[in-house]
Amino acid sequence: MPEITRRNLLAGAAMSPFAGDYRIIDPHVHVWKHDPAYPFAPGANVPERDAAPETLLELMKANGVGKTVLIQVVHYRYDNSYLAAVLKRYPGLFQGVARVDPLDPAAPDHLSRLTGQGFRGVRLSPAGSASGDWFRGPLMPPLWNRCRELKVPMTVLAPISRMPDVGLLLEKTPDLTVVVDHMADCPVDQAAELEKLIALKRYPHVFVKISHTWSISRQPYPWRDAQEHVKRLYDAYGPERLMWATDWPIVEGWSTYSKALTVVRDEMKFLNPDDLRWILSKTVERVWPFPP
């Protein structure tokens, strides 16, 4: 894009309004681009549209979001080069979470290299079926230990049935920072299953993203059935260990970037202003500190 436009976007994001005395930070967004310089993984099911960082910056500006954590999208699998290029192009606005191949014994060394390039953590995505049983295998403890040594968070996208496996890994690395994505996508009609995520509260460095209210809900906005999950997690973990997120552009299959923010900021009536300060900002900065 023309340099003047890029400068304008950077300036606009830098001037995003704070919510009171804190800046809103979105800890879960994906970007991708149809560009032969950054090929997608073979067989990837990629939408025709791009999820361009310039579009994201416009949404951030319009909604008063100051900073964002970019999560490596599955379309590229374990090639993090496009995300690395975005981080380099927009320094200070974004942080990045990489992917590594969990079946590769060299994954810990790959993570060390990526961390040296500026990435702040790794994401694993074990399925709930037998195809995800590598999560219980011998390659996990070395990778989790390397995360601990590097002092970067482990981010887990997994169904609620995998939460006991997270607990087993944490028994060996209890001081590792672990972020569970999207409330483990616990179905609203299986409320008892949420206890598997609540049980992880005994590990003080576990954090939970209270995102995906829009995808697990069976009701229209503001998704009050899914808010019941959030309320139980709030009661268990407290606001200091919860963080919101948009999951843009995935959210647009159900709702909007704006509503992913307003459902937390305006519609979760059990949250007080100090709770919002944590969930929209301070909790994220505990895990992914941004420069002033």
N, C-alpha and C positions, 0 to 999 in steps of 0.2 A: 504494500500500500504506500502511497506518497508519504514522504517523511513528515510533512506538515500535519497530515491527518494523524499520524502516529503520535506526534508531539501533543496534538490537541487532546487525543484520548488519554495519554499519560497525565496531562495536566488536569483533565476533568476528573479522572479517578483520584488524583491526589487531593482534589478539593471536595471529595464526597463528604457530605455532612455527617458529623458524629451524632449518635443517639444520646443526647445528654452529654455525659463526660466520658464516653467510650466510643470506639469505632467498631462497627459491625464487620465481622470477618466470616466469610463463608468457607467452611473447611472441606467441601466436597463438590468439585466441579470437574467435568471432562472437556477436553478440547481435541479436535482432530481436523484434518484437512486432506482433501483429495489432491495429492501432489506427488508426482512420480519420484520426487527427491526423497519422499518419506513413504515408502510403500507399506500398505497394510499387510497383515499376516495372511498367508494362504488360507483360503476358505472363510475369511472373516465376513460376517454379515453386516456390512457398513451401510448406514443410511445414505441416501443420495446427497443430502444436505451436508454442509460443513458445520462444525461447531467451532467457529473461529474465535480466537482470543479477542479480536476487535469487537465482535458481537457481544461477547461476555463483558468487556469493559463498558460498553454502552448500557447494558443491563445493570451492572454494578453502580454506575453513575446515577441512573434513573431511580434506583432503590436505596441509595445511600449506603452501599456496601463498599468498604474501604480496601479490603485485602481478600485474597482467595487462595485456597490450597487446591492445586490441580492434581487430580488422581489419574495415573496412567490408565488410559482406556484400553479395554480388552482388544479392540480392533488391531492394535499393533503388537499384541501379546507381550513379548519380552524385549522388544526393540524400543527403547526409551528415547530415541534420538529426536523425534519430533517434539516431545515434551521438553527435552533439554534445550532445543532451539527456542522454544517459547519462553522458557525461564531466562535465557540469555537476552532475548529481545526486550523483555519487560522486567528488568531487575528491580527488586523491592516491592513489586505489586503482588507477585505470586510466590508460593513455595510449591515444590513438587514431591509427590510420592510415586516411587517407581514400582515396577513389577520385575521379579526374577523367576526363573523356571524352578518350581519347587521340587522337580524330579532330577535336577542337575546337582550332583555332589559339589560342584564349584559355586553354587548359588551364594554362599556366604562371601566368597571373594568377589563375585559380581556386585554384591551389595556394597562391599567396601569401596569398590571402584566408583560406583554410582554416587555414593555419599561424598567421595572426594570431588565429584563433579558438581556438587551442590544439592543433590536430592536429600530430602529429609524424611526418610523412612521407606517402607516397602509394604505392598498390599498382597495378601494371599486370598484366594477365592476357592476354597474346597467345596465341592458339591455335597449335598446331603446323602447322595447315593454311594454305592460302593466305589464309583469312579473317583470319589474324593477321599478315599481312605488313606491316601498318601499322607494326609494330615496327621495320622496316627503313627506314621512310619519313622524310620531311623534318621531321615534327612532333616526332620524338623528341629530337634534340639540344637544341632550346630548352627542353623540359621537364626533361631531365636537367641542363642547365646551371642552370635555376632551382632545382632541388633542391640543387645544389652551393652556389649563392649563399645559399640559405636555411639551409644546414647541417642539412637533414633527410634521412633515409635514403630511398632508392628501394627498394621491395620488389617482387620479380618472382615472380609465379606463372606458370610456363611449363614446358612439357615439355623433356626433356633435349635435344631437337633444336634448341631455341632458344638454348642456351648460347653457341654461337659468335656469335650476334647480340648477346648481352649483352657479350661481349668487344669487339666492334666499337664499341659505344657507350662502353665504358670506355676505349677508346683515346683518346677525346676528353675524357673526364672521369675520369682515373685516380684523383683524390683524392675522388671521390664515394663515400659509404658506400652499398653495395648489399647487400641481403639476398635470397638465393635461397630461396624457400619449398620445403619438403618434399623436399629432395634432388633437385629438378626431377622428382620422381615417376619416377625412372629404373627401368624394370622389372627385377626380379631376374634374369630370364632374358636380359637384355641387358647383362651386366656391363661389357663393353667400352665401352658408351656413357657410362658414368660418367666416363670420361676427359674428356669435354667439359665437365663441371663441375669436375673436378680441375684442368683447364687454367687456370681463372680464379684459381687460388691466386696467380698472379704479380701480381695486383692486391691490394695489402695491405689495402684497405678492403672486400673482399668477405667476407661472412659467410654461413653456410649453416645452415638449420634442418634438424635430423636427425629431423624428424617424418615421419609417414606410413609408418613401419615396418609398421604394422598393415594399411595398404591395399595396399602393393606386395607383401607377403609371400604365399607360397603354403603357409605352415606355420602351426600354431597358436601362440599365445603361448608363449614370448617372441620369436617371429618371427626365428629365428636366421638364415634366409637373407637377410633385409633387414638384419640386424645386420652382415653382411659389407660392405654399402655404407657403413654408418656407420664401420666400422673403416678402410676405405680413405680416407674423408674425414678421419678423425681423423689418420691417418698423413700426409696431405697438408697439411691446414690447421692441425693442432694444436687443442687444446681452446679456446684463446683466440679462435677464430673460428667455433666451432660453438655452436649453442644448441638445446635441446630445444623442444618445444611440444606441446600437446594437440590443437589444432584442434577444440576443443569448439564446438558439439555434433556436428560432422560425424563425429567419432570414434565416436559412439554407434551408427553404422550398422555398425561392425565390432567395437568393443570398448567400453572404458569410459575415463572421465577418469582414474581411478586407475591403470589399467594403462598408459596413455600416459606416466605419470610413472614407475611402478615398472620398466618395461622399460629405462629409462635408468638410474635410480638404483640398481636392484638386480640387473639381469640382464646388463648390458654389462660383462662381467668384465674387459675390457681397459682399463677406466677406473679410475684410482686416485682417492682422495678429493680431491686437488687438481684433477684433471680435472673431477670432478663440481661442484666449487665454481665453475669457469668455465662449464660447459655449462648448469647449472641456474640460474645467477645472474649471475656477473660479466660474461660475454660479452653477455648481454642488456643489462646496464647500460652497457656500452660504446656500445651503439647507442641505447638508450632509457633514459637516466638517470632514476631516480625520486628524489623527495625522501626524506630519512632517515625 
